[in-house]
Amino acid sequence: MSATTIAIASLILMLVLIWGGMHVAVVLGLVSFVGVALIKADVGIAANLLAQAASDAIASHIFGVVPLFVLTGLLVAIADVGKDAFEVANQLLRRLRGGLGIATVASNAVFAAITGISIASAAVFTRVAVPQMLRFGYRPSFSVGVVAGSSVLGMLIPPSLLMILYGFLSNQSVGDLFTAGIVPGLLLAAAFSLGIVAMSFVRPSAVYARGAPQDVGQQSLMPAGVLLAKLMPSAAMIGLVLGGLYAGFFTATEAGAVGAAMALVIAAARGKLNARTLWSVLTETGHVTVSVSFLIICASIYTRMLAMSGAPQFIVESMSQAGLGPLAFLLLYVAILIALGTIIDSSSIMLIALPLMLPIAEQFGMNLIWFGVITVVAVEIGLLTPPFGLSVYVIKSTLEDKSISLGEIFRGTAPFTAMMALVLLLLILFPDISLVLLRQ
């Protein structure tokens, strides 16, 4: 059996095992270990490679950015910064048609610029925005759909955990990836907002439970001082963390440390932090970090197994012989990512697909920063697609109104999935959308 055949067989076996319920990291490590042992006909070499991967994969100090940004996100969530951002956006957009939906998108964009975790956004705004929208006559499916759709901004607008992960896997600058995500993130937020306005005029029955907007304007207007006080923590964190990063004052890891320190101060100042809460946040940060670390270690040997097999070169040659160029490869790649999103989570998708696809993208001469933005958007679409849309399941588990079914949530996300697909197509056809800030 040739090395290429072993690699392709390992990919098929990997998907079968994941579908069967085995943990993704365990599957990556097991299949890669067996693949190397078969290719080299030596179990000792496979064992040594596995040990080396465990030692090398996360040895860099750069990896410290992961627990720091995770900690920042969790502290910001308990400090009610997301709730404050929603209240401010709601006040500013209260008289617009579909204003509460647009406020949810806007506040999610602000929250994303602090946390970088889609799941945190989904959990926070399910509690904050959905009850408000239901109260003012919005349809349940639309209310949860807006939250699920806009939660994906957390993985595109920097700082983004997926961007950090992609930077590790592709050996690209995390700072450049963050910069490249700004314009696409704002574009996606604008597309969601325009889509909500269009839906409220063209098909109001899809937005409002009674086919007509309710009078949101009856809410009492907050004094300007209160609005400013609620907005200041978000603005300060965004300005200091991202401003310092882009101005060159901080590295990505240092920016994560500054963000975590600020989030800690804000949570403590608001009385949201006690010994039990702090321990819970630190424990959850450890769980997330260990999970990501284990995935990266197992993906490292998987990458080396694929390199040994020559599978990426084989695929490039096969595509060339079939007359398929870079665009066809990219569309096929996106289709694979979206399909994988129906069965596994975002980080696992990247760890499975990138080791095989990055060498192909390099051989086609693609800009790997732009390729990273495409990857993140395509992977995030998987958070909204059945049967395993992770954001949808988070929303369902967080909802106070248990009468809203899982199917209703998936139906509500459908328009936002379509908007994401349209934005993804624009990013593919016009790479400068992602790279414009890097060329200044």
N, C-alpha and C positions, 0 to 999 in steps of 0.2 A: 504494500500500500504506500503510495507516494505521500510526501509531507503535506502537499496541498490538499489531497483527499482527506487526510487526517484532520487538518484544520477545518475544512468545510463540514466534515462529519461532527466535529466537536461543537460547531455552532448550532447544528440541528439538535444534537443531544442537549445542549445548554437550554434551548427554548423548551424542549420537552420536559426537562427536569424542573424548570421554573414554573411551567404550566402545571406541573404535578404538585407544586407547593413547596419545593425546597428553597431555602434562603438564597438570594441572588449571589451574595459574597461566597457562600459555601460552594455553589455551583461553579462560579468563576475559578476558584482555587482548585477544585477537584478536576474539572475538565481540563484546565491548563496543565496541571500536574501530569495527568494521564497522557495528554497530547505530547508534552515534551519527552516523557518516558518512551513513547512509541516512536517519535521522530528520531531521537538519539539512541534508541534501543538500550537505554541505560537509566534505571530508576535512580541511581546515585546522582546523576547530573540533574535530574528533575528535582530531587530533594535539595541539592545545593542551590539551585536557581530559586526555589521557593524560599529558602532561608535568606538568600541575598535580597530578594524582593521585599521580604518583611523588614529587613534592615534598612534598605535604601529608599523605599517608596515615600516615607513621611519623615525622613531624617532632617530635611531642610527647615530652618527657622521660619521660612515663608509660610509653612503650613499652619503656623500659629494664628493666622488670620481666620481660620475656620471657627475655632471655639470662641474667638473674640467677637465676631459678628453674630454668631448664634446667641451668645450671652447678651449682646446689645438688643437683639430682636426680642428676646424673652423679657428683659427688663422693661423695654419700651411698652410691650403688650400689657404688663401688669400695672404700669404707671398711667394707663388710660390716655396715652398720647393719641392713639387711633381714634378714640371716642371724641377727643377735643377737635381733632382735624375734621371729623365728620360734622360736628356741630358748627364749626366755622364755615365749612363749605355749604352746608345746608342754609345758613343765614344769607350767604352771598348769592345763592342760586335758587332761593325759595320760590320766586315768582316765575321761573322758567317752566315751560311745559316739560314734564319729565324731570323736574329739578332735583328731586330726591335721588333719582338714579344717577344723574350727572354728579351730584354731591358725593355719592358713594364712589364713583370712579375717581373724582378729584382727590378725595381723602385717602383712597387706596394708593394713589400715586405718591402722595406726601408720605404715607406710612411706608411705602416701598423704598423711598429714598433714605429711610432710616434703618429698616430691618433687613430687607433683601430675602425674606422667607415668605413664599406664597401661602404656605399652610397657616402661618401665624396671621396673615391678612384675612384669610377665609374665616378663621375662628373668631377673630376680633369683630369683624364687620357683620358676621351672622348675628352676633349678640346686639350690636349697636344699630345697624342700618335696617335689617329686615323688620323688626317690630315697628319702626317708624313708618316704613313704606306701607306695611299692612294697615297701620292705623289710618293713613290718609288715602286708603282705597286703591292701592296698587295691587295687581294680581300676585298671588303667592309665587307662581312660577317665574314671573318677571323679577320679583324682589330677590329671590335666591339666585336667579340667573345673573343679575347684575353683580352680586357679591362674588359669585364663582368666577365670572369672566374677568372682573377687574382685579381679583386676587392674583392673577398671573403676572401682573405688573411688578410684583415683588421679586420675580426672577429675571426681569429685564432691566428695569431702572436700577442703577447702582446705588448701594452695594448689593451684589447679587451672589448668593451662595453657589448657584449653578455656573456663573461666570468664573468664580474662584476655582471651582472644580475643573472647568474646561481649561483654565490657565495652567493648572498642574499637569493635566493630561497632554496638553499640546505644547508645553514649554513656551507659552506666550505671556506677555506682560499683563498682570491683573489690572494695573492702572489703565492700560490701553483698552482692555476689554470693557472696563467700567465706562470709559469715555465713549466708546463705540455704542454702548447700550442706551445713552441718553436720548438721542434723537429718535431711534426706533421706539423707545419706551413712551416718549411724549406723543409720537405719531399714533401708537396703539391707543393711548388714553384719549386722544382727539377722535379717533375712529369710533371708539365706544360711545363717546359723548354725542357725536353727530348721529350715530346709529340710534341712540335712545330718543333723540329729538325727532328723527325721521319716523321711528315706530310710533311715537305718541301722536303724530299728525296723520300718518298714512293708515295705521291700524291701531287705533286707541284701545280696542278691545283686548289686544295682546299685552297692553301696559296697565290699563285700569280695570279693576274688577267690575265696574258698572259702566264701562265704555266711555267715561268722561272724567277729566281731572277733578280731583277734590280741591278744596280751597286750602292749600298749604300756607297761603299768605296770612291766615288767621293766627299763626304762631306769633308769640311776642318777640319783638326784635331785641336782641342783646345789645347792651351799651358797647360802644367802640372799645372802651377800656377792657371789658371782659373778653371781647373777641381777640384783642391783641394779646391778653394774658394767656389765652388758650393756644394761640398760634406760636407764641415765643419759643417754647421748648422745641417744637418741630423745626422752626426756622434756625434756631441756634445750633441744633445737632447737624442739620443739613449743611449749614454754612461752615461750621468748624471742621466736621469730618470730611465731607466731600470737597469743600473749598481748600482745606489744607492738603488733601491728597492731590488735587489737580494743580495746585500752585507749587507742588514739589516740596512742601514742608514736611510731609509724612510719607513713609512707604505705606503700602496697603496694610501690612501688619500693624504698624504704628497707628494708622487711622482706625483700625479695629479696636485697639486699646483705648484710644481717646473716646471713641463712641461708647464703649462699654463703661468707661469712667463717668461720662456725662449722663448716661442712662441710669447708672447707679445713684448719682446725685439727685436726678429728677425724681426717681421712684422714692428715694428716702425723704426728699423734701415734701413730697405729696402725701407722706404717711402711708404709702402702699407697701412698704418693706418692713418685715419683721424677721425674726430668726427662722421661723418656719418657712416663710415665703422665699427668703434668700436661699435656704438649703434646697428647696424644691427647684428653684431656678438653676442653681449650680449643678444639681443632680441631672436635670433635664439637659443642660449644656453638655455634661459629660456623656450622657447616653447618645446624643446626636453626634458628638465628635468621635466617639469610639466607633459608632456605626459607619460613619463616613471613612474613617481611617481603615477599618477592616475591608471596606469595599475597595479602597484605593490600593491596598496591599495585594489583594487578590486580583485586581485588574492589572497590576504591574506584571505579574507572571503571565497573565493572559496576553498582554501586549508582546512580551518576549517570545511566547510560543508562536504567535502569528508571524512575527518577524522571522523566526527560524523556518517556518513553513513556506514562506514566500507567497502566501495567499494574496496579500495586497497587489503584488506585481502580477500575479496570475489574473486577478480580476481586471486590472487596468488593461492588460494585453487582450483579454477576452472582449472588453468593451470596445477597444480600438478596432479589433477584427470585425466586430458587429456594426461598426460605424457610429457608435454612440460617443458623443462629445461631452464636454464639461456640464452643459445644461441638462442633458439627459441623466448624467450621473447625479447631479444635484437634486433633480426631481425624484429620482429613485430613492436617494438617501432620505429625503424628507418623508416620502411615503413609508419607508421602513420605520423611521422614528415615530411617526403618528400611529402606525400599526402596533409597534411595541408599547406605546402609551396605553393601549387598551388592556394590557395585562400586568405591567410593572411600573414602578415609580420613576420619577425623572432622573435622579442620580444613577440608578441602575441602568437606565437606557443609555446614558452617556458612557458609562463604564463598559458596557457591552459593545456599543456601536463604534465609538471613536477609535479604539486601537486598530480596527480594521479599516475605517474610512479615512482617517487623517493622512496616512501615507498616500492614498489615492488622490485626495485633494491637493496634496503637495506636488504630486507628479503632474497634475493638471495645471499647476501654477496658480492655484487659488490663494487669495489673501486669507490667512488663517484667523485673523481678527474678525473679518466679515463672515467667514465660515462659522465662527463661534456664535455670532449673533443669530445667524440662520438656524444653527443647532438649537440654541436656547428657545427660540420662538416655536420651532417645530416640536420640541420636547414638551413645552408648556401646553401646547394644544392637547397633548395626551392627558393633562390633568383634568380636562373637561369632557373627555370622550368615554362612553360606556364600553365594556362593563366595569373597567377599573379606572374611573376618574377620581383621583385621590382628593382633589379639592371638593368634589361633590360629596364624597363620603364624610369628609371633615365637617362640611356644612350640615349634613343630615344628623350627625352625632351631636352637633352644637345647638341645633334648633330647639327653641322652647316649644314651638308649635309642632308637635309630632304628627299632626294630620297631613302635613306636606310630605308626599311620598318621594322616594328616590327617583322614580320615573318622572315626576313633575319637575324635580330639580334638573335632571338631564334635559328635559324639553326646554326649560328656561335658559339653559346654557347654549342651546343650538344657535341662536342668532349671534352670540358673541364668539362662538367657535368659527362661524362663517366670516365674521369681521377679522378675526385673527388670521384666517387662511388668506384673506385678501391682502392684509398688511404683509404677510409672509411672502406672497407673490411679488409685491412691490419691492421688498428688500432683496429678493433674488434678482429681479430685473434691473434694479438700480442700486448697485453696491455703494455708491457715494452717499446714500442716505445714512448708512452705518459709519462710513469713514470720513465724513465731512469735517468733524471736529478734530480728527487726527491730522488733517492736512492744513490746519490753520497755522 
